[in-house]
């Protein structure tokens, strides 16, 4: 039950993020004055992704916001809520890769695809929760992996986020015939 909880929480968060982004997309398509804001949002996500790649960590303010949120959610996951609600609360944990995955889910286009993106993210997390500790101990004894300690994962997530944001910007600017002032 514990491992089903995060999947449900991630799916819900992904669906909500995609729905919110879908509504923002609709709004920007209906109001030409908001097109520059939509373009700037893509640029901001590109900058965020570049920070992930270069620094191999989330900005400090995001970690603080996640800690604040976790303090509000933590009392709900104690018994008698059980394993499922504790697992579901993982969707609220302050985690840079989780926030990056939510950005990817938000750009997916609709709540169903956003939920699916987050379930795929969650399945990867579940695999690590179930087998990752054993594998990490073996890799750490091997030498080269000892110095990486997760920085590679953040950089890979940043590269994926960069690629998705660049594609979104490309589609928005060059395939929707954006006005010159949107460039």
HELIX and SHEET records of a PDB file:
HELIX    1   1 UNK A    2  UNK A   30  1                                  29    
HELIX    2   2 UNK A   32  UNK A   34  5                                   3    
HELIX    3   3 UNK A   35  UNK A   55  1                                  21    
HELIX    4   4 UNK A   60  UNK A   73  1                                  14    
HELIX    5   5 UNK A   74  UNK A   77  5                                   4    
HELIX    6   6 UNK A   82  UNK A   88  1                                   7    
HELIX    7   7 UNK A   89  UNK A   92  5                                   4    
HELIX    8   8 UNK A   96  UNK A  106  1                                  11    
HELIX    9   9 UNK A  111  UNK A  127  1                                  17    
HELIX   10  10 UNK A  128  UNK A  132  3                                   5    
HELIX   11  11 UNK A  133  UNK A  141  1                                   9    
HELIX   12  12 UNK A  144  UNK A  147  5                                   4    
HELIX   13  13 UNK A  151  UNK A  174  1                                  24    
HELIX   14  14 UNK A  180  UNK A  182  5                                   3    
END                                                                             
